[in-house]
């Protein structure tokens, strides 16, 4: 397994493509590795972050007629975009999805989905074997148990995958606060979805914009 180190190993928005897999009601109903509300929040934050950085995002579901539509919090980020509905459990066996990813010309493949042990692990492991640079966003994914999520992560790391959280990915894409074209958009996602970090930022802005009381008599 090749070690991930050095500047070139960091993720870059211009080289990244995001695939969001099966964020659907059926999968959410038996999500036990995370608080379901947190996963919806984090997956939405990930989608908004990708849009802020101009990262192509592919939305895919499995048999949506029975499992339900992708969460509206996610599809609302990409109004009018087609959701690729599959029969394959393994997304990477679906030619439509793979061809759409390949058409972006990007090689840093970012994946998040439900469930980690099935719908994330299988495409991640297959794509790694085909030479893709694969990163899994663990807190925008989830499994039927804590054990299932952790074992899936271990399995994917052993196969060569990189693990990150959505906020770590956003920071890596931003890299430099002087990148003003994305800094404001990143901050907006932060305030909406990063809980304490977002509130702390808003508080900081409040303090900076609060006049110092005058001591004049």
TADASUL-V170219 format. One line per field, one symbol per residue. phi: phi as a letter, one per 30 degrees, with the letter a starting at -180 (. if undefined). Layout:
phi->???
This chain:
phi->.ddcbjeddddbddccbcbcchdbeedddcdbdbdeddddeddddddddeddcidebccbbbhddcdjdeededdddbeiddcdcccdddedcdddddddddddicbcccbblbcedbdcdddddddedcjddcbccddcbabdaddddddddddddddjdccbcdddddddddibdddddceddddddeddbchedddddddeddddccddedcdd
